[in-house]
């Protein structure tokens, strides 16, 4: 249905180029305009209530109307609304947040560098790695290995790391120094008769073969999400990260953990790295850092990464990188309060307590005749549908529309319907979410 003339929907689509959107489709149909939020719910401009089953964009941990975050922003706005962190300047909120992140880190880290989004953070991580290689006298050691179906952002560098075709097509990406290895989706990509252990061994060997083909002296880092989010909620098989890390250590290759989605409780630990035994040299976080009330991201680096950066900055006279809003005092104040709420309300414990029910309700959906797979860890999961012959993604697109009709916002990643509700969700609300999902699935 076309938006009514002069309606907010019509005015929006007349003025606004939407991200991740078919622009012609949007011109014809308009956008769903969200007016306000309350806990796990959002309301459109007509007053209809939706369960926000994606926590916005995998990101609102504490719900959509947490007054403590509003107060933290207002107080900081009144005191110091903005200051930068360039040229040996700083302020208390950024300092306190850096200290807090080092305290929470899953492994010992040395320093925190602030940016404004996950894309900027991964872009910065790539630049740091190149800078470090030059500092170490290894100018050829610049390649970074990512994974097919991995998601790491949309800047030129971070979109190159992303392993999804639609982030490359017509953008002339990826950059040539980024290579991609296999995706750890066992059910989709295992060979016939191949066990999980055999699948993991094959993926580790493929990675090693790629490193050897490129030349270990040219490969600087490997980047991966503990659980792959925007590629379709792909949960690694048992032993995967141990096998991958063994290969990386053999060839002196850094590990970057992209915790943009998994960080701050999503998998049932503060970080997904803990859930899967990852020991990153660089950790990137965003989204649930502020519950996305303010744009902010952070890169945590260990001493193995930091010391060469510091040496090179002394040689050159500066670490010539940074963003105007990096470590923004209002965003940092909101992040500090958000982390306090996560700890005080034991939202990580809430994830662990509710994960079995979440998994059981999802598994029930997985018994539907159209289901290919249902999988979850903590409070992130998905239902993957069997694709319609000759129309991959058609079933996913149809179901996400039916879910919206039933008052549940999900995200269709091809034929995969993702779920990632706010961490404040209750047991009763999980039933409400899956009841809506079942009603929509029954209409397929």
HELIX and SHEET records of a PDB file:
HELIX    1   1 UNK A    8  UNK A   15  1                                   8    
HELIX    2   2 UNK A   23  UNK A   29  1                                   7    
HELIX    3   3 UNK A   55  UNK A   58  1                                   4    
HELIX    4   4 UNK A   67  UNK A   79  1                                  13    
HELIX    5   5 UNK A   92  UNK A  104  1                                  13    
HELIX    6   6 UNK A  118  UNK A  135  1                                  18    
HELIX    7   7 UNK A  156  UNK A  161  1                                   6    
HELIX    8   8 UNK A  165  UNK A  167  5                                   3    
HELIX    9   9 UNK A  186  UNK A  189  1                                   4    
HELIX   10  10 UNK A  196  UNK A  214  1                                  19    
HELIX   11  11 UNK A  216  UNK A  218  5                                   3    
HELIX   12  12 UNK A  240  UNK A  250  1                                  11    
HELIX   13  13 UNK A  272  UNK A  275  1                                   4    
HELIX   14  14 UNK A  287  UNK A  289  5                                   3    
HELIX   15  15 UNK A  303  UNK A  316  1                                  14    
HELIX   16  16 UNK A  329  UNK A  344  1                                  16    
HELIX   17  17 UNK A  347  UNK A  365  1                                  19    
HELIX   18  18 UNK A  394  UNK A  405  1                                  12    
HELIX   19  19 UNK A  427  UNK A  442  1                                  16    
SHEET    1   A 4 UNK A  34  UNK A  38  0                                        
SHEET    2   A 4 UNK A  41  UNK A  44 -1                                        
SHEET    3   A 4 UNK A  49  UNK A  52 -1                                        
SHEET    4   A 4 UNK A 408  UNK A 409  1                                        
SHEET    1   B 7 UNK A 111  UNK A 115  0                                        
SHEET    2   B 7 UNK A 297  UNK A 301 -1                                        
SHEET    3   B 7 UNK A 282  UNK A 285 -1                                        
SHEET    4   B 7 UNK A 254  UNK A 258  1                                        
SHEET    5   B 7 UNK A 219  UNK A 224  1                                        
SHEET    6   B 7 UNK A 143  UNK A 147  1                                        
SHEET    7   B 7 UNK A 178  UNK A 181  1                                        
SHEET    1   C 2 UNK A 227  UNK A 228  0                                        
SHEET    2   C 2 UNK A 234  UNK A 235 -1                                        
SHEET    1   D 4 UNK A 371  UNK A 377  0                                        
SHEET    2   D 4 UNK A 380  UNK A 385 -1                                        
SHEET    3   D 4 UNK A 416  UNK A 419 -1                                        
SHEET    4   D 4 UNK A 411  UNK A 413 -1                                        
END                                                                             
